[in-house]
């Protein structure tokens, strides 16, 4: 209708609300019986020609020995086209799609498929199948073109120096903005979970709900139920207090590390001498995610925290097996023990 909203406008308005009606994966009643593959919350992935798209496939618990097989279900034909096979360590591509497809490997339980330079013929139904010789199972996803691809970004949990669960909704919103971000949507938190975000503290989302992502279910993190997005549901925006899940996107500038044994005030001076400012938390996460910043040294950030980004996990560098931004918390500002991360436009 002339004068009505465009398809792009409707997509960006409706997409966050659509995801509100999906149940969190933590509901074990919805998934009876043991499963190795986690059921995706949404099974339709939107993209467009020329883009790079990710089809999520995540293992809840890996069997001792297994293979994951990705294939495309050919419409109108009783056959599937093989794309890729992996045993968790090595992967091999097949066919015309195999040359543009690779595993994401965002974390050790990630079997998600990345397809580069999406073409019209790539649209259709895909299957991620886990084969272990005993309980083979699969999940199916549909790739649709000319949809509403989400903007590229990264989600990070945030709490202030005084400890966890200090923000009401409006304070959480302001805290994210102060760290070069905004409150994440439920869809963005789900995407981050598929990429490896595992966090036990509940945080506000843009829609006003409170949730937290669990990749490895464990007793201190809501119990031993299924992995997924655990939900506290909508909360009182003024009274209830939690952490925040913030969203930020690629930087216009760059983040760099200045070594030394600096106090927080000395860190600010060191960045100023280089024509920069001390980086915010959102700056560091974006540099880690989009620029591959890998630095095994703690550095001051503008909020008074000390963190460092790791893209290639290794011994004596945080001790965790997956990539991420590690944190030393909030040391005393007068403690001269760290370098600093600076941000330059």
N, C-alpha and C positions, 0 to 999 in steps of 0.2 A: 504494500500500500504506500503511495507517495507520502513522504514526510514521516514515515514510521522509522523505528530503530533499525539499524543495519544488522545483518547476521552476526558480524564480529562483536557489535555491542551487546546483543542478546547473549552470545556465548560467554563473554566475560562477566556478564551479570548473573547468568543462571548457573554456570559451572560450579562455583563454590557451594551454592545451595543444594545442588544435586547430591553432592557427596555427604551432606549432613544426614541423609536418610539411609545411608549404609550402616549396618551394624559393625561394631568393632570386632576384630578377629579374636579378641580374648574370650568370647562367649563359647565355651566348650560345648554347650548344648547344640549349637548350630553345626558342629563338626564332629559327630560321633565316631569313635574308633580311632586307632592310630594312623597318622599320616606323616610321611616324610616331607612332601611338598605342601607349602602353605597356600591356601586358596586365596587368590587375589581379591581385594575388596571391589575393584571395578575391573571388568573384563574387556572393555572397549578402550583402545588407546587411539587418541586422535593425533594426526600429524599432517604434513603437507609435502608436496614434491620438493626434492632437494634437501630436505631436512635430515637430521640424524635422530632416530627414535629408539627408545628403549622399551623392550617387552619384558616386564618383570617376572621373574621366577626365582623363588627363595625357598631354601630348604629349612624346615624347622629344626630337624636333627638329621645329620647325614648318616646313612647306614655305613657299616664297616667297609664295604666294597660296592661301588656303584658306577653307573654311567648316566649322563644326562644327554638326551637326544632331542634336538630341536628340528621340527619339520613344518612345512606349510601344507595345509589341507587344500587340495585343488578343488575348486567348486565344480559340481556336476560330475566329478570323477571319483571312483572308489580307490583313490590312491593318495599318498602323501609324498611331497618332494623333500628329501633330506637336505638340511642346511648345515648342521654342525653336530658333532659328538664330542663330549668331554668326559674324562674320568676324574675331574676335580683338580688335576694337575696340568694336564695337557689337553689341547683342543685341536680338532681338525675340521676345516670347512669343506663343503661339497657343493657342486652345482654353481649356477650363475649367481645365486644369492650368497653362497659361501665366501665369495671374494669381497663382498661388502659387509659381511656379518662377523661379529666377534663377541666374545663373552665380556661382560662388564667387569666382573671380579671386584666389585666394590668392597666385599668382605668375604670371609672364608665360607659363608653359606650362600653366596650369591651366584646363581646360574642364569642371570638375566641376559637376554640377547640384545645387542646393539646393532642396528642396521643403518649404515651410512648412505647418503645420497638416495633417499627414498624415491621410488619410481611408481608410476601408476599401477604397474602390474604387481607391486608389492602388497597392495591392498588385499585383505582377506583374513582367513582364519589360520592361526598358528598353534602348534602344540609343543609344550615342554613336557617331556616324558622322562621319569626317573626309572632306570632299569637296574634292579639288583638281584634278579633271578628268583625272588620269592614273592615280593609284594610290589610288582610294577604298578605305577600310577602316573597320572598326567594331569596337567591343567591346560585349558584352552583360552586363548586370547584373540581378539579381533582387532586388526589394524584398519582404521578408517581414515581416508585422506580428506583434506580440505575441512578439517574440524577446527577445534579450538586448542592448539598446543599450548601448554602452560609455559610462562616465561622461564628461561633458565635461571636457577638460583640455588641457594643453599640455606638449609634450616639449621639453626644452632640454639641449644638451650641456654638460658641466661638467668642468673640470680645475682643479687648485690653482695657487697662485702660483708654485710651483717648476717648472712646466712640464707637458708632456703625458706620458701613460703613467706615472702615479705610483701608481695605485690597484690593489690586488688587489680581488677581488669584495667582500669585507667592508668594506674602506675606501671603495669606491665607494658601497656601500649607506649607510654612515654619512654620507658627504659629501652625498648627496642629502637625507637627513633633516635635516641641519644647514641646508640651503638651502630649507626648507619644501617638501619633495617626497619622493619615493621613487623607487627604480629603475623605469624604464619597462619595460613588457612589449614583446614583439615586435609584437603587434597595435597597440599605441600608437605605436611607432616607425614602423610602416608608415603609419598614419593621418597622422602628422606629415610623412612624406615626401610623401604626396599633397598636403599643404597647403604644401609648399615647402621643407621642411627639407633642406638640402644641406650635408653636413659630411664632411670627409676623414678625421678622426681616429676610430679605432675606439673603441667604448665598451661597457662591461658593460650587460647587460639583466637583468631580474629572474630570468629562467629560467636564468641562468648562461652564456648565449652571449655572443659578442662580435661586433658588427656595426657598419656605418656606412651612412648613406643618401646616395646620389649621384643628384642630379637632372640635373646637367650633367656628362656623362662627360668626363674630361680626364686628361692624362698624370700630373700630380702627385696624382691622386686615384684610383689603381688602374688607370689605363689608359683607353683609348678604347672599352671595351666598352659594353654596353647600360646605361642608367641603371637603378637599382634599389637594393635593400638588399643590400649586399655582406656576406658572412659569413666570419668566422674559425672558426665552429663553437663547440662547448663548449670551454672552457679550464679550466686548473687554477685553482681559486678562490683558493688561497693564494699560489701562486707567480707566475702570470702577471699582468702589469700593463698597464692601459689607462686610458682616460678613463671617464666615466660618462654615460649618458643618463638624465636625471631626468624625472619626471612630476609635475606639480602641477595643481590645479584652481582654480576661482574662489575669490576671497578673501572673508573675512567683513568685512574692513576696507577701507582705501583707501591707495593710494600717491600721494604728492605730491612735487613737486620744490621744493627750496630753493636759490635761486641764490647765487652767491658764489665766492670763491677761497679754499677751505677746505682744511685738512689733514684727514686721516682723523679725528683726535681732535676737531677743531673741528666736523666733520660730525656726530659723535655728540652733541656738546653742542647743536648747532643743532636736531637732531631732539628731544632731551629738552626743550628750552625750549618746544616745540610739543606736548608731551604724546605724543610718538611715539618710535619707535626707527628706526635706520638700516635700510632695507629689505634683505631677503635677495634673492638672485638669483631664487629662485622667486616671490617677491612681485612683482618687476618684470616677469617674463614673464607672470604671471597678469594684472597690470594692463594690460599691452600687449594681451594676447589677448582679455580679456573686458570691459575698460573702455575700450578704444581709446586708451590713454595714448600720446600723441605729443609728444615733447620732444626738440628738436634740441640738447641740452646734456648733456655728460658729467657724471655724478654718482657720488659714492662709494656703494658698497654694503657690507653688513656684513662680507663676506669680504675686503675690501680691494681689490676690483676697481672699475673705473670703466666704466660702461655707459650707454647711452641707448636709449629705445624709439622706433621709427618705424613709424607705420601708413600714412602717406602719403609715399612716397619722393619726394624732390625734390633739385635740385642743392645742393651745399654742405651736405649733411646725411647724410654717410656714404658717398655715392658709389655705392651699390648700387641696382639697379632694383626690388628687391622689399622688402616690409615685413619688419621683424625687429627684434631687439635687437642693437645694435652694441656692440662692446667695445673699450676702450682698453687692455685687459690689467690688470696690477697695478702701478700707479705706486708710487714711494716714498711711504709713509704721511705723510712730512713735507712732501710736495710740495703747496703751496697753490695749486692751479690749477683746482679743480672745485667744483661745487655738490654737493648730496647728494639722494638719494631717501629719503624717510622713509615709514614704515608706521605707520598708526594703526588700532587696532581699531575 
